[in-house]
Amino acid sequence: MLRRQFTRLLGAGAAATALPSLIGSAQAADPLKVGFIYLGPVGDFGWTYQHDIARQTAVSHFGDKIKTTFVENVPEGPDSEKVLNDLANSGHKLIFATSFGYMNYVLNSAKKHPNVFYEHATGYKRAANISSYNIRFYQARYVQGIIAGKLSKAGLAGYVGSIPVPEVVQGLNAFMLGMRSVNPKAKMKFVLINSWYDPPKEGDAAKALIDQGCDIITQHTDSPAPLQAAASRGVKGFGQSTDMAKFAPGTQLSASTDIWAPYYIKRIQDVMAGSWKSTDTWNGFAEGTLQMSPFTNMPDDVAAMAKAAVADISSGKNKIFVGPLLDQTGATKIPAGVVMDDGALNGMQWLVQGIEGKLG
């Protein structure tokens, strides 16, 4: 582990041993130790930043009843299991692992520490002491697509993607469906950078898409780099995970914003109350876990259309993935009137008509 990460862990453990002479009721009052592991830096101003905002909100909510530790820049590999084990071994009773690629390492750590509760973001494997939680990010992509469909003069949008897991594929398809709901001839190009966070690659991908004629840019990566690259070319775009308007005040149209704090507060409270159970949570607009930042740099009628779409998705009126849905070859994937269930969505590995390019 990086030295600064190890120092944080030591610091978190110090509070539990500072007053060894206290016993009985004083021990019962010890704060609950909660750990967080992050894929990127807390200053990425996107995915990890938003998770850490939620951690800070939980600290403000519970005060001295909890003590939190976070470890940033943890790669999705064996190192993550070491960090998880270090947190568990240093007294953390609840651990939030905030990236998809930690999944199998969470399973391994949870087997070694059956009395520790694990929460895994965006994963799908669970156990008695592992819960999974996620946001229906694709709902915001659909709204973005509507805006892009109305504003793109070329009828061609560009999408900077990360890794072709179902979560990302859902977003690609939802954006395209949103575009075609207002412009049936709209098309989209995409670039996958095979990383969640790599600002230089993210920015270069956005520029490459603009060079290919895309006049609206969106992203499913973790930094503001695509939005900034688009702004440098005078191209409008969307932020990701966090309201990124300060990085492109004249060109950001909106941003899909992840609101993790209510979930973190609830799960911490569950541990404190002794009521924590393994669950699978997948919320979106309706629950307030997903929000759109203000609609800016667009005509009022387009903003009104976007707000109406958010309302329809929230109410369940618009379920987005409803047949007939055709893939890139024109083959029917979802028959007319059929709504894709969550199982099908979480296995999605095909692209809808209008998207140019292949997943792999």
C-alpha positions as CSV (number, residue, x, y, z in Angstrom):
1,M,0.0,0.0,0.0
2,L,1.0,3.6,-0.5
3,R,2.6,5.1,2.6
4,R,-0.1,7.8,2.9
5,Q,-2.8,5.1,2.7
6,F,-1.1,3.0,5.4
7,T,-0.9,6.2,7.6
8,R,-4.6,6.7,7.3
9,L,-5.3,3.2,8.4
10,L,-3.0,3.6,11.5
11,G,-4.7,6.9,12.3
12,A,-8.1,5.2,12.1
13,G,-7.0,2.5,14.5
14,A,-5.5,4.9,17.0
15,A,-8.8,6.2,18.2
16,A,-9.9,2.7,19.2
17,T,-6.9,2.2,21.5
18,A,-6.2,5.7,22.8
19,L,-8.0,5.1,26.1
20,P,-7.3,1.4,27.0
21,S,-8.3,1.9,30.7
22,L,-11.9,2.5,29.8
23,I,-14.1,-0.6,30.1
24,G,-17.8,-1.6,30.2
25,S,-20.1,1.2,29.0
26,A,-17.3,3.2,27.6
27,Q,-16.4,0.4,25.3
28,A,-20.0,0.3,24.1
29,A,-19.7,4.0,23.1
30,D,-16.7,3.5,20.8
31,P,-17.5,4.9,17.4
32,L,-18.4,2.5,14.6
33,K,-15.4,2.4,12.2
34,V,-16.5,2.6,8.6
35,G,-14.1,2.1,5.7
36,F,-14.2,3.3,2.1
37,I,-12.0,2.2,-0.8
38,Y,-11.9,4.4,-3.9
39,L,-10.7,3.6,-7.4
40,G,-9.6,7.1,-8.2
41,P,-8.5,10.2,-6.2
42,V,-11.0,12.1,-4.2
43,G,-10.1,15.1,-6.4
44,D,-11.2,13.5,-9.6
45,F,-14.3,15.8,-9.5
46,G,-16.4,12.9,-10.7
47,W,-17.2,9.4,-9.5
48,T,-14.8,9.1,-6.5
49,Y,-15.4,12.8,-5.6
50,Q,-19.1,12.2,-5.3
51,H,-18.7,9.1,-3.2
52,D,-16.4,11.0,-0.8
53,I,-19.0,13.9,-0.6
54,A,-21.4,11.2,0.6
55,R,-18.9,9.9,3.2
56,Q,-18.5,13.5,4.5
57,T,-22.2,13.9,4.7
58,A,-22.5,10.7,6.7
59,V,-19.8,12.0,9.1
60,S,-21.7,15.2,9.5
61,H,-24.9,13.2,10.2
62,F,-23.5,10.8,12.8
63,G,-20.8,13.0,14.4
64,D,-18.6,11.2,16.8
65,K,-20.7,8.0,16.6
66,I,-18.7,6.9,13.6
67,K,-15.1,7.1,12.5
68,T,-14.4,6.8,8.8
69,T,-11.3,5.9,6.8
70,F,-10.9,6.2,3.1
71,V,-8.2,4.7,0.8
72,E,-8.0,6.3,-2.6
73,N,-6.3,5.2,-5.9
74,V,-6.9,1.5,-5.2
75,P,-6.7,-0.5,-8.5
76,E,-9.2,-3.1,-9.4
77,G,-6.9,-6.1,-8.7
78,P,-5.3,-8.0,-5.9
79,D,-4.1,-4.8,-4.2
80,S,-7.8,-4.1,-3.5
81,E,-8.2,-7.3,-1.5
82,K,-5.2,-6.3,0.7
83,V,-6.7,-2.9,1.4
84,L,-10.1,-4.6,2.3
85,N,-8.3,-7.0,4.6
86,D,-6.3,-4.2,6.2
87,L,-9.5,-2.3,6.9
88,A,-11.2,-5.3,8.4
89,N,-8.2,-6.2,10.5
90,S,-8.0,-2.7,11.9
91,G,-11.5,-2.8,13.3
92,H,-13.7,-1.5,10.5
93,K,-17.1,-3.2,10.8
94,L,-18.6,-1.7,7.7
95,I,-16.7,-1.3,4.4
96,F,-17.9,0.3,1.2
97,A,-16.1,-0.8,-2.0
98,T,-16.9,1.7,-4.6
99,S,-16.0,0.1,-8.0
100,F,-17.3,-2.8,-10.1
101,G,-13.9,-4.5,-10.4
102,Y,-13.5,-5.0,-6.7
103,M,-16.3,-7.6,-6.7
104,N,-14.3,-10.9,-6.5
105,Y,-11.9,-9.3,-4.0
106,V,-14.8,-8.3,-1.8
107,L,-16.0,-11.9,-1.9
108,N,-12.6,-13.1,-0.8
109,S,-12.2,-10.6,2.0
110,A,-15.8,-11.2,3.2
111,K,-15.1,-15.0,3.6
112,K,-12.1,-14.2,5.8
113,H,-14.0,-11.7,7.9
114,P,-17.6,-13.0,8.4
115,N,-18.3,-10.5,11.2
116,V,-17.5,-7.5,8.9
117,F,-20.3,-6.0,6.7
118,Y,-19.3,-5.2,3.1
119,E,-21.2,-3.0,0.6
120,H,-20.2,-3.3,-3.1
121,A,-21.1,-0.5,-5.5
122,T,-22.3,-1.6,-9.0
123,G,-21.6,-5.3,-8.5
124,Y,-24.0,-8.3,-8.5
125,K,-22.4,-11.0,-6.3
126,R,-23.6,-11.1,-2.7
127,A,-23.2,-13.2,0.4
128,A,-24.5,-13.2,4.0
129,N,-22.2,-10.2,4.8
130,I,-22.1,-8.6,1.4
131,S,-24.7,-6.2,-0.1
132,S,-24.7,-4.6,-3.6
133,Y,-25.9,-1.2,-4.5
134,N,-26.2,0.7,-7.7
135,I,-27.8,3.6,-9.5
136,R,-29.9,3.4,-12.7
137,F,-27.4,5.6,-14.6
138,Y,-29.1,4.8,-17.9
139,Q,-32.1,6.9,-16.9
140,A,-30.0,10.1,-17.1
141,R,-28.4,8.9,-20.3
142,Y,-31.9,8.8,-21.9
143,V,-32.6,12.3,-20.8
144,Q,-29.2,13.4,-22.2
145,G,-30.1,11.7,-25.4
146,I,-33.3,13.7,-25.8
147,I,-31.3,17.0,-25.3
148,A,-28.7,15.8,-27.8
149,G,-31.3,14.8,-30.3
150,K,-32.8,18.3,-30.2
151,L,-29.6,20.3,-30.2
152,S,-27.2,18.3,-32.5
153,K,-27.1,20.0,-35.9
154,A,-25.2,17.1,-37.4
155,G,-27.5,14.5,-35.8
156,L,-24.3,12.8,-34.5
157,A,-23.3,12.6,-30.9
158,G,-20.0,11.2,-29.4
159,Y,-19.8,9.0,-26.3
160,V,-16.6,8.5,-24.3
161,G,-17.0,5.2,-22.5
162,S,-14.9,3.2,-20.1
163,I,-15.2,-0.6,-20.0
164,P,-17.9,-2.5,-21.9
165,V,-19.6,-4.0,-18.9
166,P,-23.5,-4.0,-18.9
167,E,-23.7,-0.8,-16.9
168,V,-21.8,1.1,-19.7
169,V,-23.7,-0.7,-22.5
170,Q,-27.0,0.3,-20.9
171,G,-25.9,3.9,-21.0
172,L,-24.8,3.8,-24.6
173,N,-28.2,2.3,-25.7
174,A,-30.3,4.6,-23.5
175,F,-28.6,7.7,-24.9
176,M,-29.2,6.5,-28.4
177,L,-32.9,5.7,-27.7
178,G,-33.3,9.2,-26.2
179,M,-31.8,10.8,-29.3
180,R,-34.0,8.8,-31.7
181,S,-37.1,9.5,-29.7
182,V,-36.8,13.1,-31.0
183,N,-34.7,12.5,-34.2
184,P,-35.3,9.0,-35.7
185,K,-32.3,9.5,-38.0
186,A,-29.8,10.4,-35.2
187,K,-26.5,8.5,-34.9
188,M,-23.8,8.1,-32.3
189,K,-20.1,7.2,-32.3
190,F,-18.3,6.0,-29.2
191,V,-14.8,5.4,-27.9
192,L,-14.0,3.0,-25.1
193,I,-10.8,3.9,-23.2
194,N,-10.7,0.6,-21.2
195,S,-10.3,2.5,-17.9
196,W,-12.7,4.3,-15.6
197,Y,-10.3,7.1,-14.8
198,D,-7.6,8.3,-17.2
199,P,-8.0,12.1,-17.9
200,P,-5.5,12.2,-20.9
201,K,-7.2,9.3,-22.6
202,E,-10.7,10.7,-21.8
203,G,-9.8,14.1,-23.3
204,D,-8.2,12.5,-26.4
205,A,-11.2,10.3,-27.0
206,A,-13.5,13.4,-26.9
207,K,-11.3,15.2,-29.4
208,A,-11.2,12.2,-31.7
209,L,-15.0,12.0,-31.7
210,I,-15.3,15.7,-32.4
211,D,-12.9,15.3,-35.3
212,Q,-15.3,12.6,-36.7
213,G,-18.1,15.1,-36.8
214,C,-19.8,14.7,-33.4
215,D,-21.2,18.0,-32.2
216,I,-22.4,16.8,-28.7
217,I,-20.2,14.9,-26.3
218,T,-21.2,12.8,-23.3
219,Q,-19.2,10.4,-21.2
220,H,-19.2,7.4,-18.8
221,T,-15.7,8.0,-17.4
222,D,-14.7,9.7,-14.1
223,S,-13.0,13.0,-14.8
224,P,-14.1,16.3,-16.4
225,A,-11.6,15.9,-19.2
226,P,-14.1,15.0,-22.0
227,L,-16.3,18.0,-21.1
228,Q,-13.2,20.3,-21.0
229,A,-11.9,18.9,-24.3
230,A,-15.3,19.6,-25.8
231,A,-15.5,23.1,-24.4
232,S,-12.1,23.8,-25.9
233,R,-13.6,23.1,-29.3
234,G,-16.8,25.0,-28.6
235,V,-18.8,21.8,-28.4
236,K,-21.5,21.2,-25.8
237,G,-21.6,18.2,-23.6
238,F,-22.7,16.5,-20.4
239,G,-20.9,16.1,-17.0
240,Q,-20.7,12.7,-15.2
241,S,-21.4,11.7,-11.6
242,T,-21.0,15.3,-10.4
243,D,-22.2,18.7,-11.6
244,M,-19.1,19.7,-13.6
245,A,-20.4,23.1,-14.8
246,K,-17.5,24.9,-13.3
247,F,-15.2,23.2,-15.8
248,A,-17.3,24.2,-18.8
249,P,-19.8,26.9,-17.7
250,G,-20.6,28.0,-21.2
251,T,-21.0,24.5,-22.7
252,Q,-22.2,22.0,-20.1
253,L,-25.9,21.2,-20.8
254,S,-26.5,19.2,-17.7
255,A,-24.8,16.4,-15.7
256,S,-26.1,13.1,-14.3
257,T,-25.4,13.4,-10.6
258,D,-25.0,10.5,-8.2
259,I,-26.5,11.0,-4.7
260,W,-25.0,8.3,-2.5
261,A,-25.4,9.9,1.0
262,P,-28.9,8.6,1.9
263,Y,-27.9,5.1,1.2
264,Y,-24.6,5.4,3.2
265,I,-26.4,6.9,6.1
266,K,-29.1,4.2,6.1
267,R,-26.6,1.3,5.9
268,I,-24.5,2.8,8.7
269,Q,-27.6,3.2,10.8
270,D,-28.5,-0.4,10.1
271,V,-25.2,-1.7,11.4
272,M,-25.5,0.5,14.5
273,A,-29.1,-0.8,15.1
274,G,-28.1,-4.4,14.5
275,S,-30.5,-4.7,11.6
276,W,-28.1,-4.9,8.7
277,K,-29.0,-7.5,6.1
278,S,-27.6,-8.5,2.7
279,T,-29.6,-6.6,0.1
280,D,-29.5,-5.6,-3.6
281,T,-30.4,-2.0,-4.2
282,W,-30.8,-0.4,-7.6
283,N,-32.4,3.0,-7.4
284,G,-32.7,6.0,-9.8
285,F,-34.7,9.2,-10.3
286,A,-37.7,8.0,-8.4
287,E,-35.7,7.5,-5.2
288,G,-33.6,10.7,-5.6
289,T,-30.4,8.6,-5.9
290,L,-30.0,10.0,-9.4
291,Q,-30.5,13.6,-10.3
292,M,-29.9,15.9,-13.2
293,S,-28.0,19.1,-12.6
294,P,-29.6,22.3,-13.9
295,F,-30.4,22.3,-17.6
296,T,-28.3,25.2,-19.1
297,N,-27.0,26.5,-22.4
298,M,-30.1,25.3,-24.2
299,P,-33.5,26.8,-25.3
300,D,-36.3,26.8,-22.7
301,D,-38.4,24.4,-24.7
302,V,-35.6,21.8,-24.7
303,A,-35.1,22.2,-21.0
304,A,-38.8,21.7,-20.5
305,M,-38.8,18.5,-22.6
306,A,-35.9,17.2,-20.5
307,K,-37.7,17.9,-17.2
308,A,-40.8,16.2,-18.6
309,A,-38.7,13.1,-19.4
310,V,-37.3,13.0,-15.9
311,A,-40.8,13.2,-14.5
312,D,-42.0,10.4,-16.8
313,I,-39.1,8.1,-15.9
314,S,-39.6,8.8,-12.2
315,S,-43.3,7.9,-12.3
316,G,-42.7,4.8,-14.3
317,K,-44.6,6.1,-17.3
318,N,-41.4,5.8,-19.5
319,K,-39.5,2.6,-18.8
320,I,-37.0,3.4,-21.6
321,F,-36.1,-0.2,-22.7
322,V,-39.4,-1.1,-24.2
323,G,-39.8,-3.1,-27.4
324,P,-39.6,-3.0,-30.3
325,L,-35.9,-2.6,-29.9
326,L,-33.6,-3.5,-32.8
327,D,-29.8,-4.1,-32.6
328,Q,-27.2,-2.7,-35.0
329,T,-28.0,-5.3,-37.7
330,G,-31.7,-4.6,-37.6
331,A,-32.6,-7.8,-35.8
332,T,-35.4,-7.6,-33.2
333,K,-33.9,-8.0,-29.7
334,I,-37.0,-7.0,-27.7
335,P,-40.4,-7.5,-29.3
336,A,-43.0,-4.8,-29.3
337,G,-44.6,-4.0,-26.0
338,V,-42.1,-6.1,-24.0
339,V,-40.2,-4.3,-21.2
340,M,-36.7,-5.5,-20.5
341,D,-36.4,-6.8,-16.9
342,D,-33.5,-6.1,-14.6
343,G,-31.9,-9.5,-15.3
344,A,-31.8,-8.7,-19.1
345,L,-30.5,-5.2,-18.5
346,N,-27.7,-6.5,-16.3
347,G,-26.6,-8.9,-19.0
348,M,-26.8,-6.4,-21.8
349,Q,-24.0,-6.8,-24.4
350,W,-25.6,-5.6,-27.6
351,L,-26.1,-2.2,-29.2
352,V,-29.2,-0.6,-30.6
353,Q,-29.6,0.8,-34.1
354,G,-28.0,4.1,-34.7
355,I,-24.8,3.4,-32.7
356,E,-21.7,3.0,-34.9
357,G,-18.8,0.8,-33.7
358,K,-18.4,-2.4,-31.9
359,L,-18.0,-3.3,-28.2
360,G,-14.9,-5.4,-28.7
